[in-house]
C-alpha cells in the first residue's frame, strides 16, 4: 500500500491525522481522515462504499474531511472536520457480518480517543451507529437528513431573494437525488410554491417523490443541461467541472451534495457565466449543526434557530460576492479561515 501520493488536491501534511486500517478477523478496510481539530472534536460521517483501490478511498476521505472543516467553521460551531470510509463492505469469506465490521470500526473510533465524532453518510444507517455506540463512547445516533434539508431550503430561499428579489414561489427547481434529503427538500419547496423536477438513478424513487409534490421526473443523463431556475444537487459530488460549466441552464446552483466542484476554477467560470453557486459546505450544514446541538444538549428552539441561520449566511455570502466581484466560494472560505485561524480551502 502506498500513501505517498494522492489526487485529493491536498498535501499530506494538510491533513491533521490519517488512519488506514485492515482488521484481519472481520476483513474491515477503512480510512479515517481528521482534517482539523482547531475548534473542537472533528465531526464527519462514515461512507460505506466500494472503491477501485485504497488510494481512491484515501483521496475521497481527505477531500471530504476538508469540506467538513469548512462546514463546521462557517456554521459557527465549535467542531472540526473529519470523514471516514469503509471500503470493503461486501460479505466475503473474510467478512463475517456487517455488524462485526462496524464493531471493528467502533474499536478504531475508540482508539482515536474522542477526537473523531462519526455520523451518517452515504451507505450507512442508524443501526450502524448503534453498533458503534456499543464499542466507543460519545457516538451521536442521529439521522440529520431533515435538518440538512431545512438548512438547504433556507439557503435556496435566501439565494432566490438575492437573485430575484423574492422567494421561491413560481421558481423551477431541479433536484438531483431523491434520497432522504432530496425528498424532504422537494416537499418544502413545493409547499413554498416552487415547481419541482426530480432526477434519481432509482427511477421509481424519482417518480414517487415527483408524484408527491406534483412535479416531473428528469432523466439522470439530462440534468446538467435541463433548463431550470435552481439546480439542487443532492446526490454524489464532483459534478461541476471546467468542461461542463457551459452546459448548465440554470441561474443558481445550491444543494445538499458535498464536494460539488471538481476544480475550484469552476467557481470562477460559473461566476463569469452569471450563475450563483452557493458553496455546498455553506448551505448543507444543517446536519452537522444538529449533531453538535445533540452533543451540546441544545433545546429544540436553539437548534431550529441555528439551522435557520443557514439562510442568513447564504444571503451574506452572495451579497458580499456580488459587491466585491469575488466568487461565493472565495467569500465563504475567507469566513471559515478567519474562524479557524489559518487558511482552509476546498481542495483543487
Secondary structure, 3 states (H helix, E strand, C coil): CCCCCCCCCCCHHHCCEEEEEECCCCCCEEEEEEEECCCCCEEEEEEECCCCCHHHHHHHHHHHHHHHHHHHHHHCCCCEEEEEEECCCCCCCCCCCHHHHHHHHHHHHHHCCCCEEEEECCCCCHHHHHHHHCCCCCCCCCCCHHHHHHHHHHHHHHHHHHHHCCCCCCCEEEEECCCHHHHHHHHHHHHCCCEEEEECCCHHHHHHHHHHCCCEECCHHHCCCCCCCEEEECCCCCCECCCCHHHCCCCEECCCCCCCECCCHHHHHHHHCCCEECCHHHHCCHHHHHHHHHHHCCCHHHHHHHHHHHHHHHHHHHHHHHHHCCCHHHHHHHHHHHHHCCCCCCCC
